[in-house]
Amino acid sequence: MKKVNCFQCKHFHTTWNPKFPRACKAYGFKTKEMPSQLVLKTTGTECMQFEPKQPQRNKKQSQQTSRFDFRL
C-alpha cells in the first residue's frame, strides 16, 4: 500500500486552531496529526477519499496595460 500524502490532497486544509491544525474536508474533521494517519488508525484502511490537487495553471503574464494613468 502506498502511503497517502495529505499535503497533495484537495480535501486537506490547515486551520487556525493550534490544538487541531490540520483538517479533512471530505471526512469533516480536524486533528493534530495528519488526517490520513487518523483514518488509518481508526478504520484500519488507507484513506479512500484521497484526490490529488489539480495542478495550478500558470497565470499568463499578459501584457495588459494598467487602468491607472501614471503620466505626469
PQR file of N, CA, C, O and H, with PARSE charges and radii, in Angstrom:
ATOM      1  N   MET A   1       0.833  -1.194   0.000 -0.4000 1.5000
ATOM      2  CA  MET A   1       0.000   0.000   0.000 -0.0000 2.0000
ATOM      3  C   MET A   1       0.871   1.248   0.000  0.5500 1.7000
ATOM      4  O   MET A   1       1.870   1.336   0.714 -0.5500 1.4000
ATOM      5  N   LYS A   2       0.471   2.193  -0.808 -0.4000 1.5000
ATOM      6  CA  LYS A   2       1.194   3.455  -0.884 -0.0000 2.0000
ATOM      7  C   LYS A   2       0.679   4.394   0.203  0.5500 1.7000
ATOM      8  O   LYS A   2      -0.529   4.520   0.402 -0.5500 1.4000
ATOM      9  H   LYS A   2      -0.340   2.121  -1.388  0.4000 1.0000
ATOM     10  N   LYS A   3       1.597   5.047   0.900 -0.4000 1.5000
ATOM     11  CA  LYS A   3       1.224   5.970   1.957 -0.0000 2.0000
ATOM     12  C   LYS A   3       0.600   7.229   1.349  0.5500 1.7000
ATOM     13  O   LYS A   3       1.140   7.800   0.402 -0.5500 1.4000
ATOM     14  H   LYS A   3       2.578   4.945   0.738  0.4000 1.0000
ATOM     15  N   VAL A   4      -0.523   7.649   1.894 -0.4000 1.5000
ATOM     16  CA  VAL A   4      -1.243   8.823   1.396 -0.0000 2.0000
ATOM     17  C   VAL A   4      -0.575  10.087   1.932  0.5500 1.7000
ATOM     18  O   VAL A   4      -0.305  10.195   3.128 -0.5500 1.4000
ATOM     19  H   VAL A   4      -0.961   7.184   2.663  0.4000 1.0000
ATOM     20  N   ASN A   5      -0.313  11.037   1.043 -0.4000 1.5000
ATOM     21  CA  ASN A   5       0.265  12.321   1.430 -0.0000 2.0000
ATOM     22  C   ASN A   5      -0.847  13.366   1.415  0.5500 1.7000
ATOM     23  O   ASN A   5      -1.287  13.805   0.352 -0.5500 1.4000
ATOM     24  H   ASN A   5      -0.533  10.949   0.071  0.4000 1.0000
ATOM     25  N   CYS A   6      -1.288  13.751   2.591 -0.4000 1.5000
ATOM     26  CA  CYS A   6      -2.399  14.702   2.702 -0.0000 2.0000
ATOM     27  C   CYS A   6      -2.081  16.055   2.083  0.5500 1.7000
ATOM     28  O   CYS A   6      -2.982  16.746   1.609 -0.5500 1.4000
ATOM     29  H   CYS A   6      -0.930  13.394   3.454  0.4000 1.0000
ATOM     30  N   PHE A   7      -0.807  16.441   2.082 -0.4000 1.5000
ATOM     31  CA  PHE A   7      -0.454  17.744   1.518 -0.0000 2.0000
ATOM     32  C   PHE A   7      -0.731  17.801   0.014  0.5500 1.7000
ATOM     33  O   PHE A   7      -0.819  18.889  -0.556 -0.5500 1.4000
ATOM     34  H   PHE A   7      -0.075  15.879   2.467  0.4000 1.0000
ATOM     35  N   GLN A   8      -0.866  16.653  -0.626 -0.4000 1.5000
ATOM     36  CA  GLN A   8      -1.150  16.613  -2.056 -0.0000 2.0000
ATOM     37  C   GLN A   8      -2.618  16.333  -2.351  0.5500 1.7000
ATOM     38  O   GLN A   8      -2.993  16.142  -3.508 -0.5500 1.4000
ATOM     39  H   GLN A   8      -0.795  15.769  -0.163  0.4000 1.0000
ATOM     40  N   CYS A   9      -3.454  16.308  -1.309 -0.4000 1.5000
ATOM     41  CA  CYS A   9      -4.882  16.015  -1.474 -0.0000 2.0000
ATOM     42  C   CYS A   9      -5.695  17.307  -1.514  0.5500 1.7000
ATOM     43  O   CYS A   9      -5.404  18.257  -0.787 -0.5500 1.4000
ATOM     44  H   CYS A   9      -3.149  16.463  -0.370  0.4000 1.0000
ATOM     45  N   LYS A  10      -6.706  17.332  -2.364 -0.4000 1.5000
ATOM     46  CA  LYS A  10      -7.512  18.548  -2.485 -0.0000 2.0000
ATOM     47  C   LYS A  10      -8.454  18.745  -1.298  0.5500 1.7000
ATOM     48  O   LYS A  10      -8.999  19.836  -1.129 -0.5500 1.4000
ATOM     49  H   LYS A  10      -6.942  16.560  -2.955  0.4000 1.0000
ATOM     50  N   HIS A  11      -8.657  17.727  -0.480 -0.4000 1.5000
ATOM     51  CA  HIS A  11      -9.535  17.840   0.681 -0.0000 2.0000
ATOM     52  C   HIS A  11      -8.800  18.317   1.936  0.5500 1.7000
ATOM     53  O   HIS A  11      -9.441  18.677   2.923 -0.5500 1.4000
ATOM     54  H   HIS A  11      -8.214  16.840  -0.617  0.4000 1.0000
ATOM     55  N   PHE A  12      -7.480  18.325   1.911 -0.4000 1.5000
ATOM     56  CA  PHE A  12      -6.688  18.725   3.074 -0.0000 2.0000
ATOM     57  C   PHE A  12      -6.643  20.239   3.188  0.5500 1.7000
ATOM     58  O   PHE A  12      -6.509  20.942   2.187 -0.5500 1.4000
ATOM     59  H   PHE A  12      -6.958  18.033   1.109  0.4000 1.0000
ATOM     60  N   HIS A  13      -6.756  20.737   4.416 -0.4000 1.5000
ATOM     61  CA  HIS A  13      -6.544  22.168   4.645 -0.0000 2.0000
ATOM     62  C   HIS A  13      -6.068  22.380   6.072  0.5500 1.7000
ATOM     63  O   HIS A  13      -6.238  21.518   6.934 -0.5500 1.4000
ATOM     64  H   HIS A  13      -6.865  20.165   5.230  0.4000 1.0000
ATOM     65  N   THR A  14      -5.471  23.533   6.306 -0.4000 1.5000
ATOM     66  CA  THR A  14      -4.993  23.873   7.638 -0.0000 2.0000
ATOM     67  C   THR A  14      -6.003  24.786   8.312  0.5500 1.7000
ATOM     68  O   THR A  14      -6.767  25.492   7.653 -0.5500 1.4000
ATOM     69  H   THR A  14      -5.333  24.233   5.605  0.4000 1.0000
ATOM     70  N   THR A  15      -5.990  24.756   9.644 -0.4000 1.5000
ATOM     71  CA  THR A  15      -6.925  25.571  10.408 -0.0000 2.0000
ATOM     72  C   THR A  15      -6.152  26.561  11.260  0.5500 1.7000
ATOM     73  O   THR A  15      -4.928  26.479  11.369 -0.5500 1.4000
ATOM     74  H   THR A  15      -5.370  24.183  10.179  0.4000 1.0000
ATOM     75  N   TRP A  16      -6.867  27.493  11.860 -0.4000 1.5000
ATOM     76  CA  TRP A  16      -6.243  28.468  12.757 -0.0000 2.0000
ATOM     77  C   TRP A  16      -6.171  27.931  14.178  0.5500 1.7000
ATOM     78  O   TRP A  16      -5.538  28.548  15.035 -0.5500 1.4000
ATOM     79  H   TRP A  16      -7.861  27.560  11.771  0.4000 1.0000
ATOM     80  N   ASN A  17      -6.792  26.818  14.443 -0.4000 1.5000
ATOM     81  CA  ASN A  17      -6.822  26.254  15.784 -0.0000 2.0000
ATOM     82  C   ASN A  17      -5.490  25.556  16.081  0.5500 1.7000
ATOM     83  O   ASN A  17      -5.181  24.549  15.444 -0.5500 1.4000
ATOM     84  H   ASN A  17      -7.306  26.316  13.748  0.4000 1.0000
ATOM     85  N   PRO A  18      -4.688  26.065  17.036 -0.5600 1.5000
ATOM     86  CA  PRO A  18      -3.385  25.455  17.310  0.2800 2.0000
ATOM     87  C   PRO A  18      -3.484  24.045  17.883  0.5500 1.7000
ATOM     88  O   PRO A  18      -2.539  23.265  17.766 -0.5500 1.4000
ATOM     89  N   LYS A  19      -4.620  23.707  18.503 -0.4000 1.5000
ATOM     90  CA  LYS A  19      -4.782  22.352  19.034 -0.0000 2.0000
ATOM     91  C   LYS A  19      -5.108  21.353  17.935  0.5500 1.7000
ATOM     92  O   LYS A  19      -4.782  20.171  18.051 -0.5500 1.4000
ATOM     93  H   LYS A  19      -5.388  24.341  18.598  0.4000 1.0000
ATOM     94  N   PHE A  20      -5.745  21.816  16.875 -0.4000 1.5000
ATOM     95  CA  PHE A  20      -6.112  20.955  15.747 -0.0000 2.0000
ATOM     96  C   PHE A  20      -5.741  21.658  14.443  0.5500 1.7000
ATOM     97  O   PHE A  20      -6.624  22.183  13.765 -0.5500 1.4000
ATOM     98  H   PHE A  20      -6.010  22.776  16.781  0.4000 1.0000
ATOM     99  N   PRO A  21      -4.467  21.682  14.075 -0.5600 1.5000
ATOM    100  CA  PRO A  21      -4.029  22.492  12.936  0.2800 2.0000
ATOM    101  C   PRO A  21      -4.318  21.906  11.551  0.5500 1.7000
ATOM    102  O   PRO A  21      -4.189  22.614  10.552 -0.5500 1.4000
ATOM    103  N   ARG A  22      -4.701  20.646  11.471 -0.4000 1.5000
ATOM    104  CA  ARG A  22      -4.930  20.020  10.161 -0.0000 2.0000
ATOM    105  C   ARG A  22      -6.356  19.517  10.080  0.5500 1.7000
ATOM    106  O   ARG A  22      -6.941  19.121  11.088 -0.5500 1.4000
ATOM    107  H   ARG A  22      -4.806  20.071  12.282  0.4000 1.0000
ATOM    108  N   ALA A  23      -6.918  19.531   8.874 -0.4000 1.5000
ATOM    109  CA  ALA A  23      -8.306  19.106   8.716 -0.0000 2.0000
ATOM    110  C   ALA A  23      -8.528  18.439   7.370  0.5500 1.7000
ATOM    111  O   ALA A  23      -7.755  18.614   6.428 -0.5500 1.4000
ATOM    112  H   ALA A  23      -6.443  19.853   8.055  0.4000 1.0000
ATOM    113  N   CYS A  24      -9.604  17.673   7.309 -0.4000 1.5000
ATOM    114  CA  CYS A  24     -10.009  16.994   6.075 -0.0000 2.0000
ATOM    115  C   CYS A  24     -11.436  17.416   5.759  0.5500 1.7000
ATOM    116  O   CYS A  24     -12.350  17.176   6.547 -0.5500 1.4000
ATOM    117  H   CYS A  24     -10.232  17.532   8.075  0.4000 1.0000
ATOM    118  N   LYS A  25     -11.622  18.047   4.602 -0.4000 1.5000
ATOM    119  CA  LYS A  25     -12.957  18.494   4.201 -0.0000 2.0000
ATOM    120  C   LYS A  25     -13.834  17.310   3.790  0.5500 1.7000
ATOM    121  O   LYS A  25     -15.052  17.357   3.967 -0.5500 1.4000
ATOM    122  H   LYS A  25     -10.879  18.242   3.962  0.4000 1.0000
ATOM    123  N   ALA A  26     -13.239  16.257   3.248 -0.4000 1.5000
ATOM    124  CA  ALA A  26     -14.011  15.107   2.788 -0.0000 2.0000
ATOM    125  C   ALA A  26     -14.648  14.368   3.963  0.5500 1.7000
ATOM    126  O   ALA A  26     -15.818  13.992   3.897 -0.5500 1.4000
ATOM    127  H   ALA A  26     -12.250  16.218   3.104  0.4000 1.0000
ATOM    128  N   TYR A  27     -13.898  14.161   5.019 -0.4000 1.5000
ATOM    129  CA  TYR A  27     -14.419  13.461   6.191 -0.0000 2.0000
ATOM    130  C   TYR A  27     -15.000  14.416   7.226  0.5500 1.7000
ATOM    131  O   TYR A  27     -15.778  13.997   8.083 -0.5500 1.4000
ATOM    132  H   TYR A  27     -12.947  14.466   5.073  0.4000 1.0000
ATOM    133  N   GLY A  28     -14.635  15.685   7.159 -0.4000 1.5000
ATOM    134  CA  GLY A  28     -15.213  16.687   8.044 -0.0000 2.0000
ATOM    135  C   GLY A  28     -14.686  16.663   9.463  0.5500 1.7000
ATOM    136  O   GLY A  28     -15.465  16.789  10.407 -0.5500 1.4000
ATOM    137  H   GLY A  28     -14.002  16.025   6.463  0.4000 1.0000
ATOM    138  N   PHE A  29     -13.379  16.505   9.640 -0.4000 1.5000
ATOM    139  CA  PHE A  29     -12.813  16.544  10.989 -0.0000 2.0000
ATOM    140  C   PHE A  29     -11.516  17.323  11.016  0.5500 1.7000
ATOM    141  O   PHE A  29     -10.878  17.540   9.985 -0.5500 1.4000
ATOM    142  H   PHE A  29     -12.746  16.402   8.873  0.4000 1.0000
ATOM    143  N   LYS A  30     -11.129  17.748  12.236 -0.4000 1.5000
ATOM    144  CA  LYS A  30      -9.862  18.431  12.488 -0.0000 2.0000
ATOM    145  C   LYS A  30      -9.039  17.536  13.390  0.5500 1.7000
ATOM    146  O   LYS A  30      -9.594  16.793  14.199 -0.5500 1.4000
ATOM    147  H   LYS A  30     -11.647  17.571  13.073  0.4000 1.0000
ATOM    148  N   THR A  31      -7.698  17.597  13.260 -0.4000 1.5000
ATOM    149  CA  THR A  31      -6.837  16.727  14.043 -0.0000 2.0000
ATOM    150  C   THR A  31      -5.455  17.332  14.233  0.5500 1.7000
ATOM    151  O   THR A  31      -5.056  18.241  13.505 -0.5500 1.4000
ATOM    152  H   THR A  31      -7.247  18.201  12.603  0.4000 1.0000
ATOM    153  N   LYS A  32      -4.727  16.815  15.223 -0.4000 1.5000
ATOM    154  CA  LYS A  32      -3.342  17.234  15.432 -0.0000 2.0000
ATOM    155  C   LYS A  32      -2.423  16.564  14.430  0.5500 1.7000
ATOM    156  O   LYS A  32      -1.489  17.181  13.919 -0.5500 1.4000
ATOM    157  H   LYS A  32      -5.050  16.076  15.814  0.4000 1.0000
ATOM    158  N   GLU A  33      -2.693  15.297  14.152 -0.4000 1.5000
ATOM    159  CA  GLU A  33      -1.840  14.528  13.246 -0.0000 2.0000
ATOM    160  C   GLU A  33      -2.353  14.659  11.815  0.5500 1.7000
ATOM    161  O   GLU A  33      -3.351  15.331  11.557 -0.5500 1.4000
ATOM    162  H   GLU A  33      -3.452  14.795  14.567  0.4000 1.0000
ATOM    163  N   MET A  34      -1.665  14.015  10.905 -0.4000 1.5000
ATOM    164  CA  MET A  34      -2.113  14.034   9.520 -0.0000 2.0000
ATOM    165  C   MET A  34      -3.446  13.287   9.422  0.5500 1.7000
ATOM    166  O   MET A  34      -3.582  12.206   9.996 -0.5500 1.4000
ATOM    167  H   MET A  34      -0.854  13.468  11.114  0.4000 1.0000
ATOM    168  N   PRO A  35      -4.422  13.838   8.714 -0.5600 1.5000
ATOM    169  CA  PRO A  35      -5.723  13.179   8.623  0.2800 2.0000
ATOM    170  C   PRO A  35      -5.650  11.743   8.093  0.5500 1.7000
ATOM    171  O   PRO A  35      -6.405  10.881   8.544 -0.5500 1.4000
ATOM    172  N   SER A  36      -4.760  11.483   7.154 -0.4000 1.5000
ATOM    173  CA  SER A  36      -4.661  10.114   6.622 -0.0000 2.0000
ATOM    174  C   SER A  36      -4.191   9.138   7.692  0.5500 1.7000
ATOM    175  O   SER A  36      -4.598   7.976   7.690 -0.5500 1.4000
ATOM    176  H   SER A  36      -4.147  12.184   6.789  0.4000 1.0000
ATOM    177  N   GLN A  37      -3.337   9.597   8.610 -0.4000 1.5000
ATOM    178  CA  GLN A  37      -2.878   8.735   9.701 -0.0000 2.0000
ATOM    179  C   GLN A  37      -4.021   8.431  10.667  0.5500 1.7000
ATOM    180  O   GLN A  37      -4.135   7.307  11.157 -0.5500 1.4000
ATOM    181  H   GLN A  37      -3.007  10.541   8.612  0.4000 1.0000
ATOM    182  N   LEU A  38      -4.860   9.411  10.942 -0.4000 1.5000
ATOM    183  CA  LEU A  38      -6.005   9.198  11.819 -0.0000 2.0000
ATOM    184  C   LEU A  38      -6.994   8.223  11.189  0.5500 1.7000
ATOM    185  O   LEU A  38      -7.533   7.354  11.874 -0.5500 1.4000
ATOM    186  H   LEU A  38      -4.768  10.324  10.545  0.4000 1.0000
ATOM    187  N   VAL A  39      -7.233   8.364   9.893 -0.4000 1.5000
ATOM    188  CA  VAL A  39      -8.136   7.451   9.192 -0.0000 2.0000
ATOM    189  C   VAL A  39      -7.583   6.028   9.250  0.5500 1.7000
ATOM    190  O   VAL A  39      -8.328   5.086   9.518 -0.5500 1.4000
ATOM    191  H   VAL A  39      -6.795   9.070   9.336  0.4000 1.0000
ATOM    192  N   LEU A  40      -6.298   5.867   9.006 -0.4000 1.5000
ATOM    193  CA  LEU A  40      -5.669   4.548   9.064 -0.0000 2.0000
ATOM    194  C   LEU A  40      -5.760   3.960  10.469  0.5500 1.7000
ATOM    195  O   LEU A  40      -6.029   2.771  10.639 -0.5500 1.4000
ATOM    196  H   LEU A  40      -5.692   6.632   8.788  0.4000 1.0000
ATOM    197  N   LYS A  41      -5.534   4.801  11.465 -0.4000 1.5000
ATOM    198  CA  LYS A  41      -5.559   4.333  12.848 -0.0000 2.0000
ATOM    199  C   LYS A  41      -6.960   3.903  13.278  0.5500 1.7000
ATOM    200  O   LYS A  41      -7.111   2.893  13.964 -0.5500 1.4000
ATOM    201  H   LYS A  41      -5.316   5.767  11.327  0.4000 1.0000
ATOM    202  N   THR A  42      -7.982   4.654  12.883 -0.4000 1.5000
ATOM    203  CA  THR A  42      -9.337   4.369  13.347 -0.0000 2.0000
ATOM    204  C   THR A  42     -10.048   3.304  12.513  0.5500 1.7000
ATOM    205  O   THR A  42     -10.795   2.493  13.061 -0.5500 1.4000
ATOM    206  H   THR A  42      -7.859   5.475  12.325  0.4000 1.0000
ATOM    207  N   THR A  43      -9.826   3.293  11.194 -0.4000 1.5000
ATOM    208  CA  THR A  43     -10.539   2.330  10.351 -0.0000 2.0000
ATOM    209  C   THR A  43      -9.710   1.108   9.988  0.5500 1.7000
ATOM    210  O   THR A  43     -10.258   0.052   9.673 -0.5500 1.4000
ATOM    211  H   THR A  43      -9.219   3.951  10.749  0.4000 1.0000
ATOM    212  N   GLY A  44      -8.391   1.249  10.033 -0.4000 1.5000
ATOM    213  CA  GLY A  44      -7.531   0.133   9.650 -0.0000 2.0000
ATOM    214  C   GLY A  44      -7.284   0.064   8.156  0.5500 1.7000
ATOM    215  O   GLY A  44      -6.597  -0.844   7.689 -0.5500 1.4000
ATOM    216  H   GLY A  44      -7.945   2.107  10.289  0.4000 1.0000
ATOM    217  N   THR A  45      -7.834   1.011   7.390 -0.4000 1.5000
ATOM    218  CA  THR A  45      -7.619   1.049   5.940 -0.0000 2.0000
ATOM    219  C   THR A  45      -7.072   2.413   5.552  0.5500 1.7000
ATOM    220  O   THR A  45      -7.206   3.387   6.292 -0.5500 1.4000
ATOM    221  H   THR A  45      -8.393   1.749   7.769  0.4000 1.0000
ATOM    222  N   GLU A  46      -6.461   2.465   4.392 -0.4000 1.5000
ATOM    223  CA  GLU A  46      -5.956   3.743   3.875 -0.0000 2.0000
ATOM    224  C   GLU A  46      -7.126   4.669   3.560  0.5500 1.7000
ATOM    225  O   GLU A  46      -8.261   4.219   3.399 -0.5500 1.4000
ATOM    226  H   GLU A  46      -6.352   1.673   3.791  0.4000 1.0000
ATOM    227  N   CYS A  47      -6.844   5.941   3.476 -0.4000 1.5000
ATOM    228  CA  CYS A  47      -7.863   6.952   3.167 -0.0000 2.0000
ATOM    229  C   CYS A  47      -8.448   6.687   1.780  0.5500 1.7000
ATOM    230  O   CYS A  47      -7.718   6.589   0.794 -0.5500 1.4000
ATOM    231  H   CYS A  47      -5.923   6.306   3.607  0.4000 1.0000
ATOM    232  N   MET A  48      -9.750   6.574   1.722 -0.4000 1.5000
ATOM    233  CA  MET A  48     -10.431   6.304   0.454 -0.0000 2.0000
ATOM    234  C   MET A  48     -10.891   7.583  -0.243  0.5500 1.7000
ATOM    235  O   MET A  48     -11.370   7.527  -1.376 -0.5500 1.4000
ATOM    236  H   MET A  48     -10.343   6.654   2.523  0.4000 1.0000
ATOM    237  N   GLN A  49     -10.754   8.723   0.411 -0.4000 1.5000
ATOM    238  CA  GLN A  49     -11.215   9.997  -0.146 -0.0000 2.0000
ATOM    239  C   GLN A  49     -10.102  10.789  -0.820  0.5500 1.7000
ATOM    240  O   GLN A  49     -10.346  11.898  -1.295 -0.5500 1.4000
ATOM    241  H   GLN A  49     -10.366   8.769   1.332  0.4000 1.0000
ATOM    242  N   PHE A  50      -8.895  10.253  -0.872 -0.4000 1.5000
ATOM    243  CA  PHE A  50      -7.764  10.993  -1.447 -0.0000 2.0000
ATOM    244  C   PHE A  50      -8.015  11.316  -2.905  0.5500 1.7000
ATOM    245  O   PHE A  50      -8.336  10.439  -3.706 -0.5500 1.4000
ATOM    246  H   PHE A  50      -8.697   9.353  -0.486  0.4000 1.0000
ATOM    247  N   GLU A  51      -7.863  12.590  -3.237 -0.4000 1.5000
ATOM    248  CA  GLU A  51      -7.923  13.048  -4.626 -0.0000 2.0000
ATOM    249  C   GLU A  51      -6.785  14.042  -4.815  0.5500 1.7000
ATOM    250  O   GLU A  51      -6.693  15.016  -4.068 -0.5500 1.4000
ATOM    251  H   GLU A  51      -7.602  13.303  -2.586  0.4000 1.0000
ATOM    252  N   PRO A  52      -5.918  13.817  -5.797 -0.5600 1.5000
ATOM    253  CA  PRO A  52      -4.796  14.750  -5.989  0.2800 2.0000
ATOM    254  C   PRO A  52      -5.278  16.148  -6.341  0.5500 1.7000
ATOM    255  O   PRO A  52      -6.291  16.325  -7.017 -0.5500 1.4000
ATOM    256  N   LYS A  53      -4.535  17.127  -5.870 -0.4000 1.5000
ATOM    257  CA  LYS A  53      -4.856  18.517  -6.199 -0.0000 2.0000
ATOM    258  C   LYS A  53      -4.666  18.738  -7.683  0.5500 1.7000
ATOM    259  O   LYS A  53      -3.793  18.135  -8.308 -0.5500 1.4000
ATOM    260  H   LYS A  53      -3.712  16.983  -5.320  0.4000 1.0000
ATOM    261  N   GLN A  54      -5.480  19.594  -8.234 -0.4000 1.5000
ATOM    262  CA  GLN A  54      -5.320  19.967  -9.640 -0.0000 2.0000
ATOM    263  C   GLN A  54      -4.103  20.863  -9.747  0.5500 1.7000
ATOM    264  O   GLN A  54      -3.961  21.800  -8.962 -0.5500 1.4000
ATOM    265  H   GLN A  54      -6.189  20.083  -7.727  0.4000 1.0000
ATOM    266  N   PRO A  55      -3.220  20.599 -10.699 -0.5600 1.5000
ATOM    267  CA  PRO A  55      -2.050  21.480 -10.828  0.2800 2.0000
ATOM    268  C   PRO A  55      -2.500  22.900 -11.145  0.5500 1.7000
ATOM    269  O   PRO A  55      -3.376  23.126 -11.979 -0.5500 1.4000
ATOM    270  N   GLN A  56      -1.876  23.848 -10.457 -0.4000 1.5000
ATOM    271  CA  GLN A  56      -2.229  25.243 -10.694 -0.0000 2.0000
ATOM    272  C   GLN A  56      -1.689  25.670 -12.048  0.5500 1.7000
ATOM    273  O   GLN A  56      -0.520  25.463 -12.375 -0.5500 1.4000
ATOM    274  H   GLN A  56      -1.164  23.665  -9.779  0.4000 1.0000
ATOM    275  N   ARG A  57      -2.567  26.265 -12.809 -0.4000 1.5000
ATOM    276  CA  ARG A  57      -2.143  26.764 -14.111 -0.0000 2.0000
ATOM    277  C   ARG A  57      -1.344  28.035 -13.908  0.5500 1.7000
ATOM    278  O   ARG A  57      -1.685  28.877 -13.078 -0.5500 1.4000
ATOM    279  H   ARG A  57      -3.516  26.433 -12.543  0.4000 1.0000
ATOM    280  N   ASN A  58      -0.288  28.158 -14.669 -0.4000 1.5000
ATOM    281  CA  ASN A  58       0.488  29.396 -14.607 -0.0000 2.0000
ATOM    282  C   ASN A  58      -0.343  30.499 -15.227  0.5500 1.7000
ATOM    283  O   ASN A  58      -0.712  30.447 -16.400 -0.5500 1.4000
ATOM    284  H   ASN A  58      -0.010  27.474 -15.343  0.4000 1.0000
ATOM    285  N   LYS A  59      -0.623  31.481 -14.424 -0.4000 1.5000
ATOM    286  CA  LYS A  59      -1.383  32.604 -14.958 -0.0000 2.0000
ATOM    287  C   LYS A  59      -0.494  33.334 -15.940  0.5500 1.7000
ATOM    288  O   LYS A  59       0.609  33.780 -15.623 -0.5500 1.4000
ATOM    289  H   LYS A  59      -0.323  31.523 -13.470  0.4000 1.0000
ATOM    290  N   LYS A  60      -1.010  33.432 -17.119 -0.4000 1.5000
ATOM    291  CA  LYS A  60      -0.226  34.049 -18.182 -0.0000 2.0000
ATOM    292  C   LYS A  60       0.075  35.499 -17.833  0.5500 1.7000
ATOM    293  O   LYS A  60      -0.826  36.291 -17.558 -0.5500 1.4000
ATOM    294  H   LYS A  60      -1.906  33.070 -17.377  0.4000 1.0000
ATOM    295  N   GLN A  61       1.317  35.816 -17.849 -0.4000 1.5000
ATOM    296  CA  GLN A  61       1.746  37.179 -17.564 -0.0000 2.0000
ATOM    297  C   GLN A  61       1.455  38.013 -18.816  0.5500 1.7000
ATOM    298  O   GLN A  61       2.333  38.299 -19.629 -0.5500 1.4000
ATOM    299  H   GLN A  61       2.049  35.173 -18.072  0.4000 1.0000
ATOM    300  N   SER A  62       0.215  38.378 -18.923 -0.4000 1.5000
ATOM    301  CA  SER A  62      -0.195  39.103 -20.124 -0.0000 2.0000
ATOM    302  C   SER A  62       0.373  40.516 -20.114  0.5500 1.7000
ATOM    303  O   SER A  62       0.763  41.049 -19.075 -0.5500 1.4000
ATOM    304  H   SER A  62      -0.499  38.146 -18.262  0.4000 1.0000
ATOM    305  N   GLN A  63       0.403  41.078 -21.261 -0.4000 1.5000
ATOM    306  CA  GLN A  63       0.944  42.420 -21.443 -0.0000 2.0000
ATOM    307  C   GLN A  63      -0.172  43.448 -21.358  0.5500 1.7000
ATOM    308  O   GLN A  63      -0.169  44.441 -22.085 -0.5500 1.4000
ATOM    309  H   GLN A  63       0.087  40.644 -22.104  0.4000 1.0000
ATOM    310  N   GLN A  64      -1.135  43.205 -20.458 -0.4000 1.5000
ATOM    311  CA  GLN A  64      -2.232  44.141 -20.329 -0.0000 2.0000
ATOM    312  C   GLN A  64      -1.724  45.465 -19.791  0.5500 1.7000
ATOM    313  O   GLN A  64      -0.815  45.530 -18.963 -0.5500 1.4000
ATOM    314  H   GLN A  64      -1.138  42.398 -19.867  0.4000 1.0000
ATOM    315  N   THR A  65      -2.335  46.495 -20.286 -0.4000 1.5000
ATOM    316  CA  THR A  65      -1.978  47.813 -19.780 -0.0000 2.0000
ATOM    317  C   THR A  65      -2.769  48.076 -18.512  0.5500 1.7000
ATOM    318  O   THR A  65      -3.886  47.587 -18.342 -0.5500 1.4000
ATOM    319  H   THR A  65      -3.073  46.443 -20.959  0.4000 1.0000
ATOM    320  N   SER A  66      -2.195  48.824 -17.665 -0.4000 1.5000
ATOM    321  CA  SER A  66      -2.832  49.160 -16.409 -0.0000 2.0000
ATOM    322  C   SER A  66      -3.971  50.133 -16.659  0.5500 1.7000
ATOM    323  O   SER A  66      -3.946  50.920 -17.606 -0.5500 1.4000
ATOM    324  H   SER A  66      -1.288  49.221 -17.803  0.4000 1.0000
ATOM    325  N   ARG A  67      -4.971  50.062 -15.789 -0.4000 1.5000
ATOM    326  CA  ARG A  67      -6.070  51.004 -15.891 -0.0000 2.0000
ATOM    327  C   ARG A  67      -5.708  52.350 -15.280  0.5500 1.7000
ATOM    328  O   ARG A  67      -6.452  53.320 -15.422 -0.5500 1.4000
ATOM    329  H   ARG A  67      -4.991  49.423 -15.020  0.4000 1.0000
ATOM    330  N   PHE A  68      -4.591  52.409 -14.615 -0.4000 1.5000
ATOM    331  CA  PHE A  68      -4.148  53.654 -13.993 -0.0000 2.0000
ATOM    332  C   PHE A  68      -3.240  54.415 -14.950  0.5500 1.7000
ATOM    333  O   PHE A  68      -2.397  53.832 -15.631 -0.5500 1.4000
ATOM    334  H   PHE A  68      -3.987  51.620 -14.500  0.4000 1.0000
ATOM    335  N   ASP A  69      -3.425  55.683 -14.983 -0.4000 1.5000
ATOM    336  CA  ASP A  69      -2.588  56.531 -15.836 -0.0000 2.0000
ATOM    337  C   ASP A  69      -1.524  57.169 -14.955  0.5500 1.7000
ATOM    338  O   ASP A  69      -1.820  58.020 -14.116 -0.5500 1.4000
ATOM    339  H   ASP A  69      -4.110  56.156 -14.430  0.4000 1.0000
ATOM    340  N   PHE A  70      -0.277  56.742 -15.159 -0.4000 1.5000
ATOM    341  CA  PHE A  70       0.822  57.204 -14.326 -0.0000 2.0000
ATOM    342  C   PHE A  70       1.568  58.386 -14.942  0.5500 1.7000
ATOM    343  O   PHE A  70       2.590  58.825 -14.413 -0.5500 1.4000
ATOM    344  H   PHE A  70      -0.037  56.051 -15.841  0.4000 1.0000
ATOM    345  N   ARG A  71       1.066  58.887 -16.035 -0.4000 1.5000
ATOM    346  CA  ARG A  71       1.743  60.032 -16.662 -0.0000 2.0000
ATOM    347  C   ARG A  71       1.571  61.271 -15.821  0.5500 1.7000
ATOM    348  O   ARG A  71       0.526  61.476 -15.203 -0.5500 1.4000
ATOM    349  H   ARG A  71       0.236  58.530 -16.465  0.4000 1.0000
ATOM    350  N   LEU A  72       2.583  62.084 -15.799 -0.4000 1.5000
ATOM    351  CA  LEU A  72       2.500  63.332 -15.041 -0.0000 2.0000
ATOM    352  C   LEU A  72       2.248  64.498 -15.955  0.5500 1.7000
ATOM    353  O   LEU A  72       2.149  65.634 -15.493 -0.5500 1.4000
ATOM    354  H   LEU A  72       3.431  61.917 -16.302  0.4000 1.0000
TER
END
